[in-house]
Amino acid sequence: MNILLKVIRVNGEVEEQTVKGDSLERAEVSNKIHELIGADCCDLVNLHDGTFMYLDDNGYAKGLPVNVEATKLYHSVCKAGTTHQILGDVVIVEGD
């Protein structure tokens, strides 16, 4: 089984990478996500359309720049009035 990883960079560029993965290889997929966005620890946002956004949990502490496109996706699933922004590069993954 292949898993498509869609990387949204802070400059708006989108990259796609396919990695081999299944339930036995989750650690390998997780490591690849961490590597792609330079994160030691990731947070996860359910985008409620079958996809999930992985982001650097330490983005604020690292002083990462705002990711405008990722923030738009985040606000699309948040309660009205949410102002929190997504910082740094993110990875979008379909499924669990």
C-alpha angles and dihedrals in degrees: 000000000000124000121208114220114197111198118201109197123206090249090060096255116139123211128184125207128177120213129183110245147148136158090292093053101045093119090056092050091046091051090051091052091050090049094049094056100030094242129152091190127021133207121207130222120194106220090195095231098088093279133102131204119220116201138171107273089206096051094121094046090049092048093236117178123255115272101216097191094047090047090054090053091048094049090049089068099035133092112275111271096032109149102177111122131213113239128203131001119326137199123221116206129183117228128358 
